[in-house]
């Protein structure tokens, strides 16, 4: 198992001096807000996928990708990334073991590829956020589509995860908002379900298994080697800093919140300078707190994913043998308060998009 460096990074970003008027006091083991089932994508609209021929025609009109595509190609499997460095807790918090990474889930070529830790959230007593770091040199993401999000049927990659994919599955996590609430597009398996929006925060997956998170049109553009694009709102973190103008009382711009309060379950996905992916989720978070957690975890760019308790989750899988099949029985959620179990990814009735992280082919 790789050794863990002892150096602690500089002070994490501050949340500021604001005091939210409404907040949940739920701790990590109880981190589920009560109330009715509610998604950030309250308006459901079935997407009409463009035929493959139409998408190919669109690609012919688009120049080769700018900075995004070469960066994606250069990251295709190689030596593993160095393990993440310990995170410095936020000032004013006290939680034993916070910021210390622990390897979890299936290893790849005897290397740990997923590490998890927690951080206590300042000004939110008892609230703990979960953080998962993923090695994109040894893992490749796959976008799974659902009949509700993005809509339609006939997807190759959709729940349940098939046996062939379960053999290399290491982790899986939620996607973004339903459409049109995501204010972005969706492209996968040659289908442009919703138009891609310039400037939108985007998870871009390339044919060789590499991926990036960035601003569409600046960090990545459409090219023949792009196999999937999942957009959701605008970037939450850019150049290693929260984007300007974030409002801790926001209950709409960054997703309609359950109960109309700013502190809800939120999730986000970021990319570090060396290409690792970092997933963050937790209960009773404002968008300001989510951004600060992602920056504290070392990301340079990040996007918010889904919010509210039913739609924020990450599971890792640790089969008894290195080549064993991942299953709900050997799955574990990032936080105990996440609704449901790892079985969600193996449920044929699951109708929302999600992302898997699987071992790259040798």
SVG drawing of the C-alpha trace seen along z (x, -y; Angstrom):
<svg xmlns="http://www.w3.org/2000/svg" viewBox="-43 -38 49 52">
<polyline fill="none" stroke="black" stroke-width="0.4" points="0.0,0.0 1.4,-3.4 2.8,-5.5 1.0,-8.6 3.0,-11.9 2.9,-13.7 3.1,-17.2 -0.1,-19.2 -1.0,-21.9 -1.5,-25.6 -4.6,-26.9 -7.9,-25.9 -10.2,-28.6 -12.4,-30.4 -16.2,-30.2 -16.5,-33.9 -18.4,-35.5 -21.9,-34.9 -24.4,-33.2 -27.1,-31.2 -30.6,-31.7 -31.7,-28.2 -29.6,-25.1 -29.9,-21.4 -28.2,-20.2 -27.9,-16.6 -24.6,-14.8 -23.0,-12.5 -24.7,-9.3 -28.1,-11.1 -27.4,-13.2 -30.7,-12.8 -33.1,-15.7 -36.7,-14.7 -39.6,-15.5 -40.9,-14.5 -38.9,-13.1 -37.5,-16.1 -34.9,-16.5 -33.1,-19.5 -34.6,-18.8 -38.2,-19.3 -39.2,-19.8 -38.9,-16.5 -38.5,-16.7 -37.8,-13.7 -35.0,-14.3 -35.2,-13.5 -31.9,-12.1 -30.4,-13.1 -29.6,-10.1 -25.9,-9.0 -25.7,-10.2 -26.8,-13.7 -24.2,-13.8 -21.5,-12.7 -22.5,-15.5 -22.2,-18.0 -18.7,-16.7 -17.6,-17.3 -18.5,-21.0 -16.5,-21.4 -12.8,-22.0 -10.5,-19.7 -10.6,-20.1 -8.5,-22.8 -6.8,-22.4 -9.3,-19.8 -8.6,-16.9 -4.8,-16.8 -5.0,-17.0 -7.4,-14.1 -5.1,-12.0 -2.0,-12.7 -3.7,-11.3 -4.4,-7.8 -3.2,-5.1 0.3,-5.2 2.0,-5.1 -0.3,-5.6 -0.7,-9.0 1.0,-9.7 -1.5,-9.3 -3.2,-12.4 -1.6,-14.5 -3.4,-15.0 -6.0,-17.8 -5.8,-20.5 -9.0,-20.8 -10.9,-24.1 -10.2,-26.5 -12.5,-26.1 -13.3,-22.4 -12.4,-19.4 -12.9,-15.9 -10.5,-13.0 -8.9,-11.7 -10.3,-14.3 -8.2,-15.0 -6.4,-11.7 -6.9,-9.6 -7.7,-5.9 -7.5,-3.6 -10.8,-1.8 -12.2,0.4 -10.7,2.7 -7.0,2.1 -5.7,2.0 -2.4,3.7 -1.8,3.8 -2.2,0.0 -4.8,-1.8 -6.8,-3.9 -9.5,-5.4 -8.9,-7.2 -11.5,-8.6 -11.5,-11.1 -13.9,-13.5 -13.8,-17.1 -15.9,-18.8 -17.7,-21.9 -17.3,-25.1 -20.4,-27.0 -22.4,-23.8 -22.1,-21.9 -22.1,-18.2 -22.0,-18.3 -19.2,-16.2 -18.5,-16.1 -17.1,-13.0 -14.3,-13.3 -13.2,-10.7 -10.0,-10.9 -9.8,-8.8 -6.7,-7.9 -7.6,-8.7 -4.4,-7.1 -5.6,-3.6 -9.4,-4.3 -11.6,-5.3 -15.0,-6.9 -18.1,-5.8 -21.3,-7.8 -24.4,-5.7 -27.7,-7.1 -31.3,-6.7 -34.8,-6.7 -35.6,-9.9 -32.2,-11.5 -31.3,-12.2 -34.3,-10.3 -35.0,-7.7 -34.3,-4.0 -31.9,-1.7 -28.8,-2.8 -25.8,-0.4 -24.6,-1.9 -27.6,-2.1 -28.7,-0.4 -28.2,2.3 -24.4,2.5 -23.7,5.6 -21.5,8.6 -18.8,7.6 -18.6,4.1 -18.9,5.4 -15.6,7.3 -13.6,4.0 -16.0,1.7 -14.2,-0.2 -16.6,-3.2 -19.8,-4.9 -21.4,-8.2 -24.4,-10.4 -24.7,-12.5 -26.1,-16.0 -29.5,-17.7 -32.4,-16.5 -33.0,-18.4 -33.6,-21.3 -32.7,-22.2 -29.0,-21.4 -28.8,-24.4 -26.6,-22.3 -26.4,-19.5 -25.9,-15.7 -23.9,-13.7 -23.3,-9.9 -23.1,-6.8 -23.3,-9.0 -26.5,-10.7 -26.8,-14.4 -29.8,-14.3 -29.6,-18.0 -27.4,-20.6 -24.1,-21.4 -23.9,-24.9 -20.8,-27.0 -19.5,-28.0 -21.2,-25.2 -19.4,-23.1 -18.7,-19.8 -17.4,-16.3 -15.8,-15.2 -14.9,-11.6 -12.6,-10.6 -12.3,-7.4 -9.0,-6.4 -10.6,-6.5 -9.1,-9.8 -11.4,-12.6 -11.5,-16.2 -13.7,-18.7 -13.8,-22.1 -15.6,-24.9 -17.1,-23.9 -15.5,-25.8 -12.5,-26.8 -11.1,-23.6 -12.7,-21.2 -14.7,-21.2 -16.4,-18.5 -14.1,-16.2 -14.3,-12.7 -12.5,-11.2 -15.1,-12.6 -17.5,-9.8 -19.5,-11.5 -20.2,-15.0 -22.3,-15.6 -23.0,-19.3 -24.4,-20.9 -24.7,-24.6 -21.4,-26.6 -18.0,-25.8 -18.2,-26.1 -14.4,-26.2 -12.0,-27.6 -8.2,-28.2 -8.2,-26.7 -10.7,-29.2 -14.5,-29.4 -16.0,-31.3 -17.0,-34.9 -20.5,-35.8 -21.4,-32.6 -24.2,-33.3 -24.5,-31.2 -28.3,-31.9 -28.9,-30.7 -31.7,-28.3 -32.2,-28.4 -29.2,-29.4 -27.3,-26.3 -30.3,-24.1 -33.8,-24.3 -33.4,-23.1 -35.5,-20.8 -37.7,-23.0 -36.4,-26.2 -33.4,-26.4 -29.7,-26.9 -28.3,-24.0 -29.0,-20.7 -27.3,-17.6 -24.9,-18.7 -22.3,-17.0 -19.6,-18.1 -16.8,-16.7 -13.4,-18.3 -10.1,-17.8 -6.7,-18.3 -3.7,-19.7 -2.3,-16.2 -5.7,-15.0 -7.1,-13.1 -10.9,-13.3 -12.2,-14.4 -15.8,-13.9 -17.3,-15.8 -20.7,-15.4 -22.4,-16.1 -25.5,-17.1 -26.5,-20.6 -24.1,-22.3 -24.5,-25.7 -23.0,-26.2 -20.3,-28.3 -19.3,-25.4 -19.3,-22.9 -16.9,-25.1 -14.7,-25.6 -14.5,-21.9 -13.5,-21.2 -10.8,-23.8 -9.5,-22.4 -9.3,-19.0 -6.9,-20.5 -9.0,-20.8 -8.3,-23.4 -11.7,-23.1 -15.0,-21.7 -18.6,-21.4 -21.6,-20.9 -23.4,-17.6 -26.9,-16.7 -28.3,-18.0 -30.9,-17.0 -30.8,-13.7 -32.1,-11.2 -29.6,-12.1 -26.2,-12.5 -24.2,-9.3 -20.9,-7.6 -20.2,-3.9 -16.9,-1.9 -16.6,1.8 -14.2,4.3 -14.9,7.8 -13.1,10.7 -10.7,11.3 -9.0,8.8 -10.9,9.9 -14.2,10.6 -17.5,9.2 -18.5,6.0 -21.9,6.4 -24.2,4.6 -22.9,6.9 -19.3,5.6 -20.3,2.0 -19.9,-0.8 -21.3,-4.4 -19.0,-7.4 -21.2,-8.6 -23.6,-6.5 -26.3,-9.1 -26.6,-8.7 -30.0,-7.3 -30.1,-3.8 -27.2,-1.4 -24.7,-0.4 -27.6,1.7 -28.9,-1.4 -26.4,-0.8 -27.6,2.7 -31.3,1.9 -33.0,2.1 -35.5,-0.5 -32.8,-3.2 -33.6,-5.9 -31.1,-8.6 -27.6,-9.0 -24.5,-8.1 -20.8,-7.7 -18.7,-4.6 -15.0,-4.5 -13.5,-1.2 -10.0,0.3 -8.4,-0.5 -7.6,2.4 -4.0,3.6"/>
</svg>
